[in-house]
């Protein structure tokens, strides 16, 4: 399944923001920032990436439903596997 361009751009933007945030966390670590500060920021990056993944799966599911013949057109096992990959 290929996502439409609008969805792809929005998800990519989320990931790019997380990428920039991670670069700042790495710099904090290399500059000797306090461990708790680095871990707090790393947790924020992790959450941002996780949310990007959930948005990606949810968007794909929505597009499958819209393009197919309703809920019966969705490969439930495939969607379950994708969600579990993020867990």
C-alpha positions in Angstrom: 0.0 0.0 0.0 1.3 3.4 -0.9 0.3 6.5 1.1 -1.0 9.6 -0.6 1.4 12.5 -0.9 -0.3 14.7 1.7 -0.1 12.0 4.3 3.5 11.1 3.4 4.6 14.8 3.7 3.0 15.2 7.1 4.5 12.0 8.5 8.0 12.8 7.0 7.8 16.2 8.7 7.2 14.6 12.1 10.1 12.3 11.6 12.4 15.2 10.4 11.5 17.1 13.6 12.4 14.0 15.7 15.6 13.7 13.7 16.6 17.2 14.5 15.7 16.7 18.1 17.8 13.6 18.3 20.8 15.5 16.9 20.4 18.0 19.7 20.2 15.1 22.3 23.4 13.7 20.9 25.1 17.1 21.2 23.9 17.4 24.8 25.5 14.0 25.5 28.7 14.9 23.8 28.8 18.3 25.7 28.5 16.6 29.0 24.9 17.6 29.9 23.4 16.1 33.0 22.2 12.5 32.5 18.6 13.2 33.6 18.3 16.0 31.0 19.7 13.8 28.2 17.4 11.0 29.2 14.3 13.3 29.4 15.1 14.6 25.9 15.8 11.1 24.6 12.4 9.9 25.9 10.8 12.8 24.0 12.5 11.8 20.8 11.4 8.2 21.3 7.8 9.2 21.9 7.8 11.4 18.8 9.1 8.5 16.6 6.6 6.1 18.1 3.8 8.5 17.4 5.0 8.9 13.8 4.8 5.1 13.4 1.3 5.0 14.8 0.2 7.8 12.5 1.7 5.9 9.6 -0.2 2.7 10.4 -3.4 4.5 11.2 -3.2 6.5 8.0 -2.5 3.3 6.0 -5.5 1.6 7.6 -7.8 4.5 6.8 -6.7 4.6 3.2 -7.2 0.8 2.9 -10.7 1.2 4.2 -11.5 4.1 1.9 -10.0 2.4 -1.2 -11.6 -1.0 -0.6 -14.9 -2.5 0.2 -15.1 -1.5 3.8 -13.6 -3.4 6.8 -13.6 -6.7 5.0 -11.1 -5.5 2.5 -8.4 -4.9 5.2 -5.8 -7.6 5.9 -6.3 -7.8 9.6 -3.2 -10.0 10.3 -1.0 -7.6 8.3 -2.3 -4.6 10.3 -1.9 -6.4 13.6 1.7 -7.2 12.6 2.4 -3.6 11.8 0.9 -2.3 15.1 2.9 -5.0 17.1 6.1 -3.9 15.3 5.8 -0.6 17.1 5.1 -2.1 20.5 
